[in-house]
Amino acid sequence: MKRFMTKKVLVVGVAVALVLGIGGAAFAYFTSTGTGTGSAPVATVSPLVINQIGGVPVYNSIIDGSAYQWSFAYNATGANDFGNEIILTKANQLLTDVTVAMGNFNSATDPSKGSLPVTLTIYKAGSGGLPGAFIGSDTVDVIPPATSTGYESTLPAPYGIANFNVTFDFTSQYLTLPSDVVYGISYDNSTVDTGLNVNLSYENPSVGSDTYPGYLYVSTGNGSDDSVGGPTGEITCSDVSSTFAQYSTASGNSGACGLAATPGPSNQIPGANLIPAVEFDATGVSDLYPGGPSVPINFSVTNPGAASAEVQTVTIKIAYDSNGNIETTANDPSTAVDGCSASWFEINGSYPSATLTLDQNLLPGTALSWVGAASISMPADSVDNQNACQGKNVGLLFSSN
């Protein structure tokens, strides 16, 4: 290695440079040897994410996207949180996802403002249709799709709306819901797109029902259409203009909200109540009975990392506490069901777990789903009273290597 030395050494080097001086300047140096160390870190593979899939609706008021004629505008009403109290078809179900139907009235979305965070929050039912204790929430960054033309140029219906769905993923939160819940959809509509609304369908959910038909939950600031901040807890119908009617937070009103019995769009139901178009899905496992058939446990494995990962096996285990009782939420002993023995359940015919050989390579950011590879059953080989298990959710643990 060539090195520049002290001034004293350079005197010697000049003589050498004059002898070798061909083709321009030369540098004086002494030859030398040396050693050193370095490193190149090897990345660790990100942990794989395993989620149960195959959610089935426990509440659903979503309709065909082309059928929406009404929506709730946050910007026009000053709302910041809007939702409903609903009754799910089953209690103690593990929530997988919630889908909200939305509509964008704007002909363009300003990309410089980025995405719009939309949050779906679930509460226990409080009094009078208001939210009670917090259960869980999820936020999705939404970039609303633009309509071909703005709604002002297309009145009356269909108002030039771009309809789309937003899905909130709750699989990693392991939320077990009661049958009666309140949900709220919140976002600051003024920051990105003043034309983003929550779509509304009629008071006839295909799955589940409303606790208080005709009443919805809303939290408002200062409204801009004939009101100065409507009531919290219920909203009533009001005309925004002579050609466009929607849910509004007009103050001084109370009682059920329904469309007036006047001519309107062809699918308008005079006097019918409107509700947010929302779907709640829970884990897709049918009811278990002693001696009944096995029901499938479908799951997905996701590689969230930047490097490929090999999944060799996945083990599914029944979750239980130190006393051997099932846990309705895996790894949470406080949810153990006294008197409901985990030994009364089998995964693929064995207790307490079963291991599946997968041997699959997952590329970065990809997921694979396994449907029908595993099942859970409640064999009829016990003489014990199993009543303690009725209506309960059996928690499951997934692991891989």
Residue, then its C-alpha position, 0 to 999 in steps of 0.5 A: m500500500k502506498r502511503f505519504m510519509t513525513k517530510k524527511v522521508l520525502v527527500v529520499g523519495v524524490a530521487v526515486a521519482l526522478v528515475l521513474g519519472i515517465g508520463g507525469a508526476a510520481f508519488a514518493y512511497f515506501t512499500s508496506t503490508g497491513t491487515g484489517t477487518g470488516s463486516a457484512p451483516v446477514a439479515t434476519v428473516s421477519p417473523l411470519v404472520i399467521n391469521q385465520i381466514g374465511g370470515v363469515p358475515v355476522y352483520n351486513s347492510i352493504i348492497d350492490g354498489s350501483a344501487y347506492q343513492w344516498s350517503f352521509a357527508y362529513n364535510a357538509t354536516g361537520a361530523n367527525d364520527f358516524g356509526n350505529e348500534i347493531i346486533l350481531t348474529k352471534a356473540n363471542q365471535l372472533l372478529t376478522d374484518v369490517t368493510v365500509a362502503m364509501g362514495n367519492f363525489n369529487s372529480a379529482t383528488d389532490p395527490s399532493k395531500g396524500s392519503l386520508p386516514v379513516t378509522l373504524t372504532i368498535y365499542k360496547a353498547g352504552s346507553g341510548g345508542l351511544p358508545g360505551a367501553f372501547i373494544g378496538s379500532d383500525t385505521v386505513d389510509v385511503i386514497p379516494p378514487a376520482t369520479s369522471t365528473g363532479y357531482e354538481s354537474t350531474l344532479p340529480a341522481p346518480y350524482g357522479i359518485a365513485n363507489f368503493n369499499v374500505t376494509f379494516d383488518f382486525t385479524s391480528q387484534y383477536l377481538t371477541l365481540p359481544s352481540d350488541v356493539v356500537y361502531g363509529i367511522s371517523y376521518d377529517n374530510s377537510t384535509v384531503d377530499t371534501g367529497l368523501n361520504v359514507n354510503l347508506s343503505y336501507e334499514n333492512p340488513s341482510v345479516g344481523s339487525d339494528t338495536y334502535p331502528g331509525y337512530l344512528y350515532v354521530s359526533t359533530g363539530n359545527g355543521s354547515d347546512d342549516s345547523v350549528g353542530g347537531p346533537t350527539g347520539e342521533i341524527t335526522c334527515s334534512d335537505v342540503s339543497s332542493t335537489f340533494a337530500q341526505y342525512s344531516t345534523a339539523s339541530g332541534n330534531s329528534g325521533a326516527c330518521g326516514l326519507a319523506a314520502t315524496p318522489g325520488p330515485s327509482n329505488q327510494i323507499p318512501g319513509a324508509n330509514l337509512i343506515p350506513a352500509v357496513e359489514f362485520d365478518a367473524t372467523g369462519v368456523s361453524d358451530l361445534y357440537p359434541g359428536g358433531p362434524s368437524v369444521p374447517i380452520n382456514f388460515s393464511v401465512t404472510n411474509p411481511g419482510a424484505a427477504s424470502a422466507e421458508v415456511q416448513t410447518v404450521t402448528i395449530k393448538i387449542a388455547y388453554d389455561s393452567n387448569g386445562n380450561i379453554e381460553t376464548t382469546a388465545n394467550d389470555p388466561s383471563t378469558a378461560v372458561d371454567g369447566c370447559s376442558a380443552s381436552w374435549f376438542e381435537i385438531n385434525g383428530s388429535y389433542p391438543s394440537a396438530t402440525l401441518t407440513l407445508d414446505q413453501n417459500l414465501l417471497p417478500g410481501t406475499a401470502l399463501s392461504w390454506v383452505g381445508a388443510a385443518s379442522i376442529s371437532m368435539p368428539a363424543d367420547s366423553v361422559d362429562n357434562q359439557n354445558a360450560c362450553q355452550g356459546k363459547n369461542v375456542g381460542l386457537l394458537f398458530s405457530s410456524n417454523 
